[in-house]
Amino acid sequence: MLKRLFAAVFIAFSVAPAFAQNNTDQSKFRQLAQELPTPNTYRTASGAPGHQYWQQRADYVISAELNDDNQSLKGTETITYTNLSPDKLTYLWVQLDQNIFDKESITALTRTGEIKDRMTFSAVEYMQQQGFDGGFKIESVKDAKTNKALKYTINKTMMRVDLPQTLNPKGSYSFTIKWHHNINNQRKIGGRSGYEYFEKDGNYLYQMAQWFPRMAVYDDVNGWQHKQYLGRGEFALPFGDYKVSLTVPADHLVTATGELQNAEQVLTSEMKSRLKKAENTKKPVLIVSQAEAEKNEKSKAGKKKTWTFTAKNVRDFAWASSRKFIWDAMQVNIEGKPVMAMSFYPKEGNPLWGQYSTEVIAHTLKVYSKFTVPYPYPVCISVHGAVGGMEYPMLSFNGGRPEADGTYSEQTKYGMISVIIHEVGHNFFPMIINSDERQWSWMDEGLNTFVQYLTEQEWQRDYPSRRGEPYKIVDYMKSDKSTLEPIMTNSESIQQFGNNAYGKPATALNILRETVMGRELFDYAFKEYSRRWKFKHPMPADFFRTMEDASGVDLDWFWRGWFYTTDHTDIALESVKWYTIDSKNPEIENAKKLSARNAEPKTLSQQENLKSISRTLVDEKPELKDFYNAYNPLETTASDKARYQAYYNSLSPSEKAILDKGLHFYEVDFRNIGGLIMPLIVQMKFEDGTEETVRIPAEIWRLNNEKVTKVFITEKPVVSFTLDPFLETADVDLSNNSFPRKLAPSRFELFKERSERGSNPMREQLRQQGSGGASGSSAE
């Protein structure tokens, strides 16, 4: 009997999933063969660059001059373009990103808006500023050797330069562009760069990016990547070397991508001495103090000074200039290589910036280098101004400003730390691992946000990260499908951009690391992707394939669900059936039956009869009783015991062991309501108060994507089952994740009048203490 029972159980386990096998064309486990490009000699099936992989190169020599009187910039650049492709080129495409501020730009013409009954002055001013003329004014495009004019055609934010002769493979061509443009007021017009005006002291702070014509990418996947710049989809750029000379007011302090080449001409001896000191300290050293910066604010020198920087193997160049800058620095060791971490900020950034900025840079470089590749550049710089957050090689623009009295909210503090981590982290994605941001924002923002989350958690225990934890993406995942697009959507076509390009891919990678692959496999594969594609141009397939190739884990189901669909996780724990083995022992089984019978509730009639019928007829006339009135079918007789003993003696030792354990069998039904395939994490709590968590891979759904049944065998009775107990799968409905069902309380508020709680407790405390505020810097 026991053998037959277990044979039946084995058959049930083997064939149960087959009753509703998926159509292979619809299965969520089908491979991504049709979605991914065919491997070739440039990009292999493993996700690595092929043996014939190539990419173009663009080197720049630039001279530019800032006009602080009318906030404009003029410049001349020589671009040397090297054709490392197997193709012959008859023209080149140059990006004119500043043309987004042209009055006739696609961005300006397609910008939507509405007029409300109540409008703020700033909103109306912004609408008026849409006509700001900030586009490039191209004065000339010439052959660098002959100085002859070249034919060029401007198409919105792109310019085609027609070559005088075909540029053959392995050949190079140099040409010059002379240009000028107005600089946008970042506070009023927005943008990824611009100037901020400080009315109190009459000074400007310039954060300059996309400020010069830049080469577009020509690659083996797209040919020329000349999709128009509309403002959201960022940049695709080739690598090269830069030499840049920047002429600014003589009392300005300049910082830029790369290394300063003429420190003797532009820095004081005191600055150079302090920089030397910063090479051997564990805290940031002030190169220019707040007192010195405040003094400099009042100088308004009429002369000009030229700062020269060089940068090797970078994809872009940005800079900042102001007489307001405080400057601090600290050298950090990145896997044996010294890197100078530096921050530039106006006094309005203190005390936050002096205390945190450079420390955050150093921390970010260390953590990102651990998870990706060692930071390769000699400097890394954080600049504070009106730009809330934007990244460039070796330099980033970051927000986070305290109140005028020096106090700040917790939100401001952690917002500033997070934005610096994020923008400094962009040095790795996409400045080093150089993905195409114009097409695939998630490869830049999503991967970076994921490592940002890891970095934040190493900064402080339980750091309040905005993104990364699965439960924080739930509201987005369960929102109206008409407002959602797959991650694999072009940047300009995404409605909920932050959630789609930042939050969802970062969450997906966190789930891959913690739940699907495990940290060891994930970290190795993620680092391998970074190693393979540093200073190259990876595409989505290269990432997907490398993660599988280096880990040995088939993830096509995961990429399909998370990146190619708008499905969400909603897996219901539908039902639980409890089975135990009939032990055949009459004493045990009769005791169970008696206990079950005594536990049965009395019906309403039985309860009422106990009250209304004091004595039955059999009670009054005992002679009506017979054998069955005294018979107890649950009483164990000697013959019952003898039959059981004979049965037990017939069993083998292994069969006796199974029988003696008193095993419990639970048949649990799961239903995939949301459509997204995910592993099953099931927590069982036992009658004795202990618990056990079972992790079942997503492949349990491979034969039926909609419903599966799993049998759990335990030695102790289970009192409850909980699905996804640690909130690691972004399940949007937790009400169906437990058995028995648990009620999740919601709250309502009783109040007479609403009182707003102060958002800046630091200020409140200072007021109570009678203090005038906080100021200064923590740098030495």
Salt bridges, closest charged atoms under 4 A:
GLU35 OE2 - ARG560 NH1 2.93
ASP59 OD1 - ARG57 NH2 3.13
GLU65 OE2 - LYS304 NZ 2.85
ASP68 OD2 - HIS252 NE2 3.90
ASP68 OD2 - ARG323 NH1 3.35
ASP97 OD2 - ARG214 NH2 2.62
ASP97 OD1 - ARG438 NH2 3.62
GLU125 OE2 - LYS188 NZ 2.98
ASP133 OD1 - LYS137 NZ 3.01
GLU139 OE1 - LYS178 NZ 3.76
GLU139 OE2 - HIS180 ND1 2.70
ASP162 OD1 - ARG160 NE 2.80
GLU196 OE2 - ARG187 NH2 3.09
GLU196 OE2 - ARG401 NH1 2.78
ASP201 OD2 - LYS324 NZ 2.73
ASP201 OD2 - LYS347 NZ 3.24
ASP220 OD2 - ARG43 NE 2.83
GLU234 OE2 - ARG192 NH1 2.89
ASP241 OD2 - ARG57 NH2 2.97
ASP251 OD2 - ARG323 NE 2.98
GLU264 OE1 - LYS272 NZ 2.76
GLU270 OE2 - ARG274 NE 3.08
GLU279 OE1 - LYS276 NZ 3.47
GLU292 OE1 - ARG274 NH1 2.91
GLU297 OE2 - LYS324 NZ 2.61
GLU297 OE2 - LYS347 NZ 2.91
ASP316 OD2 - ARG214 NH1 2.45
GLU348 OE2 - LYS324 NZ 3.31
GLU348 OE2 - LYS347 NZ 3.25
GLU391 OE1 - HIS426 NE2 3.72
GLU403 OE1 - ARG763 NH2 3.53
ASP405 OD2 - ARG763 NE 3.34
GLU437 OE2 - ARG315 NH2 2.65
ASP444 OD1 - HIS426 ND1 2.86
GLU445 OE1 - HIS422 NE2 3.03
GLU445 OE1 - HIS426 NE2 2.98
GLU458 OE2 - LYS370 NZ 2.60
ASP475 OD1 - LYS478 NZ 3.92
GLU514 OE2 - ARG513 NH1 3.89
GLU514 OE2 - ARG519 NH2 2.76
ASP523 OD1 - ARG513 NE 2.74
GLU528 OE1 - ARG531 NH2 2.72
GLU528 OE2 - ARG532 NE 3.12
ASP542 OD2 - ARG43 NH1 2.61
ASP549 OD2 - ARG532 NH2 2.81
ASP567 OD2 - LYS28 NZ 3.19
GLU574 OE2 - ARG671 NE 2.94
ASP582 OD2 - LYS584 NZ 3.57
GLU587 OE2 - LYS641 NZ 3.82
GLU589 OE2 - LYS592 NZ 3.89
GLU608 OE2 - LYS611 NZ 3.67
ASP640 OD1 - ARG643 NH2 2.46
GLU655 OE2 - LYS3 NZ 3.87
GLU667 OE2 - LYS577 NZ 3.93
ASP688 OD2 - LYS716 NZ 3.26
GLU715 OE2 - LYS661 NZ 3.94
GLU728 OE1 - ARG695 NH1 2.83
GLU749 OE1 - ARG754 NH1 3.74
GLU764 OE2 - ARG767 NH1 3.45
